[in-house]
């Protein structure tokens, strides 16, 4: 079984910064991609940023230039550096991993979510 554990959420003032981290552990054969999603109450979960095994990144338009996703492959860990935070960034942030648990079997795994609140 694969487990994703997030950390780093909290309360920050507008214009401030936070760094989220997500560590994957368990039966990991190969990680295809990891990413961060967010979901506000009553809304669909949306992609914030993703990074694949080759290091290619993808960002939602709303966070381009403010957020940076990075990955430490040896530690199966992905980070989301969030700068210039806005109140509308307030959400529950979820880590996602597309992970092979064997040579032939892959699945999408989710973390438990971490709360980010941007407020003065």
Residue, then its C-alpha position, 0 to 999 in steps of 0.5 A: x500500500x502507498x501512503x501520502x502524508x502532507x504537512x506545512x499548512x496553516x494560517x498566513x497573512x495576505x502576501x505571505x508564504x507557506x511551503x507544503x510538503x508531501x512524502x510518499x511511502x510504502x510499496x513504491x516501484x516508480x512514481x510517474x507524477x505527483x501534484x497538488x490539488x485544492x478543494x473549497x467547500x461545495x466545489x470540485x477539486x482542482x489542479x494547482x500544480x504537478x510535476x512528472x518524473x522528468x521534472x516537467x511542471x504544470x500550473x493552474x493559471x491562478x497560481x503561475x508566477x506565485x507557486x513553485x512545485x519541486x520534487x526530491x526523487x530520492x526521498x519521494x517527496x514533493x514540495x509546493x512553495x506558495x508566495x504572494x498568497x491571496x485570500x482566495x488561495x484559502x483551501x484544503x490542499x491535497x497531494x496526489x501521486x500517480x504511482x506504480x506499486x509494481x512493474x505493471x500496476x499503478x494507481x492514483x493515491x491521495x493524501x489526507x489534505x492540509x488546510x491553508x488559510x490566508x487571512x489578516 
